[in-house]
Amino acid sequence: MKAIPWDQPATMIDLDGKAPLLGTIRDCARHFAIFKPTAKEQARILLTQPVHREGRKTRTWLLEPNEIEQLVERLRTEG
């Protein structure tokens, strides 16, 4: 997955129906980092610009928990 700019607008949604978080990719990654494992399983990020995934023909508007975890790791690395 190509690096998504930290200031790109995004929405974190919860499959359990909790209120969404409207913010940036950075905001969503920060919130995801403090979630409990069960909440992480239910979290998704809805993007404002789709990204290409390796092995797929089309771009996607939705990030899955494992992809959000990669953003958290990137956030920790970059500071």
Phi and psi in degrees as GROMACS dihedral restraints (atoms count N, CA, C in turn):
[ dihedral_restraints ]
;  ai    aj    ak    al  type     phi  dphi    fc
    3     4     5     6     1   -66.2    20    10
    4     5     6     7     1   145.0    20    10
    6     7     8     9     1   -60.7    20    10
    7     8     9    10     1   126.9    20    10
    9    10    11    12     1   -91.3    20    10
   10    11    12    13     1   132.8    20    10
   12    13    14    15     1   -59.9    20    10
   13    14    15    16     1   136.8    20    10
   15    16    17    18     1   -59.8    20    10
   16    17    18    19     1   -29.2    20    10
   18    19    20    21     1   -92.0    20    10
   19    20    21    22     1     5.7    20    10
   21    22    23    24     1   -67.8    20    10
   22    23    24    25     1   129.9    20    10
   24    25    26    27     1   -61.2    20    10
   25    26    27    28     1   143.6    20    10
   27    28    29    30     1  -155.7    20    10
   28    29    30    31     1   166.9    20    10
   30    31    32    33     1  -131.1    20    10
   31    32    33    34     1   124.5    20    10
   33    34    35    36     1   -91.4    20    10
   34    35    36    37     1   125.8    20    10
   36    37    38    39     1  -115.1    20    10
   37    38    39    40     1   160.0    20    10
   39    40    41    42     1  -125.0    20    10
   40    41    42    43     1   127.9    20    10
   42    43    44    45     1   -68.6    20    10
   43    44    45    46     1   -13.0    20    10
   45    46    47    48     1   -81.4    20    10
   46    47    48    49     1    -6.9    20    10
   48    49    50    51     1    94.0    20    10
   49    50    51    52     1    13.0    20    10
   51    52    53    54     1   -69.2    20    10
   52    53    54    55     1   163.1    20    10
   54    55    56    57     1   -60.0    20    10
   55    56    57    58     1   138.9    20    10
   57    58    59    60     1   -73.1    20    10
   58    59    60    61     1   157.7    20    10
   60    61    62    63     1  -103.6    20    10
   61    62    63    64     1   118.4    20    10
   63    64    65    66     1   -98.9    20    10
   64    65    66    67     1   124.9    20    10
   66    67    68    69     1  -175.1    20    10
   67    68    69    70     1  -141.3    20    10
   69    70    71    72     1  -111.3    20    10
   70    71    72    73     1   171.5    20    10
   72    73    74    75     1   -56.4    20    10
   73    74    75    76     1   -42.4    20    10
   75    76    77    78     1   -59.5    20    10
   76    77    78    79     1   -46.7    20    10
   78    79    80    81     1   -57.9    20    10
   79    80    81    82     1   -45.5    20    10
   81    82    83    84     1   -64.0    20    10
   82    83    84    85     1   -43.4    20    10
   84    85    86    87     1   -63.8    20    10
   85    86    87    88     1   -41.2    20    10
   87    88    89    90     1   -62.6    20    10
   88    89    90    91     1   -44.1    20    10
   90    91    92    93     1   -66.5    20    10
   91    92    93    94     1   -42.7    20    10
   93    94    95    96     1   -59.5    20    10
   94    95    96    97     1   -38.3    20    10
   96    97    98    99     1   -60.1    20    10
   97    98    99   100     1   -28.6    20    10
   99   100   101   102     1   -97.1    20    10
  100   101   102   103     1    -1.9    20    10
  102   103   104   105     1   -68.9    20    10
  103   104   105   106     1   151.3    20    10
  105   106   107   108     1   -75.1    20    10
  106   107   108   109     1   157.7    20    10
  108   109   110   111     1   -51.8    20    10
  109   110   111   112     1   -39.8    20    10
  111   112   113   114     1   -66.8    20    10
  112   113   114   115     1   -36.8    20    10
  114   115   116   117     1   -69.7    20    10
  115   116   117   118     1   -36.4    20    10
  117   118   119   120     1   -61.9    20    10
  118   119   120   121     1   -37.7    20    10
  120   121   122   123     1   -62.4    20    10
  121   122   123   124     1   -28.5    20    10
  123   124   125   126     1   -94.0    20    10
  124   125   126   127     1    -9.2    20    10
  126   127   128   129     1   -83.5    20    10
  127   128   129   130     1   144.3    20    10
  129   130   131   132     1  -142.7    20    10
  130   131   132   133     1   153.6    20    10
  132   133   134   135     1  -114.9    20    10
  133   134   135   136     1   126.1    20    10
  135   136   137   138     1   -94.5    20    10
  136   137   138   139     1   121.2    20    10
  138   139   140   141     1   -89.3    20    10
  139   140   141   142     1   157.9    20    10
  141   142   143   144     1   -93.3    20    10
  142   143   144   145     1   -16.1    20    10
  144   145   146   147     1  -134.4    20    10
  145   146   147   148     1   125.6    20    10
  147   148   149   150     1   -68.1    20    10
  148   149   150   151     1   154.6    20    10
  150   151   152   153     1  -120.2    20    10
  151   152   153   154     1   153.5    20    10
  153   154   155   156     1   -85.7    20    10
  154   155   156   157     1   137.1    20    10
  156   157   158   159     1  -111.8    20    10
  157   158   159   160     1   137.1    20    10
  159   160   161   162     1   -60.6    20    10
  160   161   162   163     1   135.2    20    10
  162   163   164   165     1    86.7    20    10
  163   164   165   166     1     0.8    20    10
  165   166   167   168     1  -118.7    20    10
  166   167   168   169     1   145.3    20    10
  168   169   170   171     1   -78.8    20    10
  169   170   171   172     1   -29.4    20    10
  171   172   173   174     1  -113.9    20    10
  172   173   174   175     1   159.3    20    10
  174   175   176   177     1   -81.3    20    10
  175   176   177   178     1   164.6    20    10
  177   178   179   180     1  -125.2    20    10
  178   179   180   181     1   152.3    20    10
  180   181   182   183     1  -102.7    20    10
  181   182   183   184     1    -3.6    20    10
  183   184   185   186     1  -127.0    20    10
  184   185   186   187     1   132.7    20    10
  186   187   188   189     1  -103.2    20    10
  187   188   189   190     1   134.6    20    10
  189   190   191   192     1   -86.8    20    10
  190   191   192   193     1   166.3    20    10
  192   193   194   195     1   -53.7    20    10
  193   194   195   196     1   -41.0    20    10
  195   196   197   198     1   -65.6    20    10
  196   197   198   199     1   -32.3    20    10
  198   199   200   201     1   -74.5    20    10
  199   200   201   202     1   -35.5    20    10
  201   202   203   204     1   -66.6    20    10
  202   203   204   205     1   -38.0    20    10
  204   205   206   207     1   -61.0    20    10
  205   206   207   208     1   -35.9    20    10
  207   208   209   210     1   -63.5    20    10
  208   209   210   211     1   -37.6    20    10
  210   211   212   213     1   -64.8    20    10
  211   212   213   214     1   -40.5    20    10
  213   214   215   216     1   -61.1    20    10
  214   215   216   217     1   -44.1    20    10
  216   217   218   219     1   -62.5    20    10
  217   218   219   220     1   -42.2    20    10
  219   220   221   222     1   -62.8    20    10
  220   221   222   223     1   -40.1    20    10
  222   223   224   225     1   -62.0    20    10
  223   224   225   226     1   -44.1    20    10
  225   226   227   228     1   -63.9    20    10
  226   227   228   229     1   -40.2    20    10
  228   229   230   231     1   -67.8    20    10
  229   230   231   232     1   -45.3    20    10
  231   232   233   234     1   -80.2    20    10
  232   233   234   235     1   -21.1    20    10
